[in-house]
Amino acid sequence: MTKPLKNWWGRLLFQDSGIVPSKRLLIGYAIFSICLIVLGRVTDIAWSFIFLLNMSVILASFIDLFFIPRKRMIGMKRVLPGVRKRYQLQS
């Protein structure tokens, strides 16, 4: 691959600053959708209602995304023990 193609490939794979849904969210959404479709077949629920429920789950996920704290709002402090020699085991 050429360098410009690698840059675009990285952006397409969300390696830049994109947002990738977690595996847990995708599996949960797939199970929810399959259950809705099966329930819709059994109880004759309208397809528009199933579509509306699916869109409400996606919208709730996006709303939750807006409440994630920003990088500058998260603080960490690293505390290291006193002077140690290299390869010394902790007791």
Secondary structure, 3 states (H helix, E strand, C coil): CCHHHHHHHHHHCCCCCCCCCCHHHHHHHHHHHHHHHHHHHHHCCCHHHHHHHHHHHHHHHHHHHHCCCCHHHCCCCCCCCCCCCCCCCCC
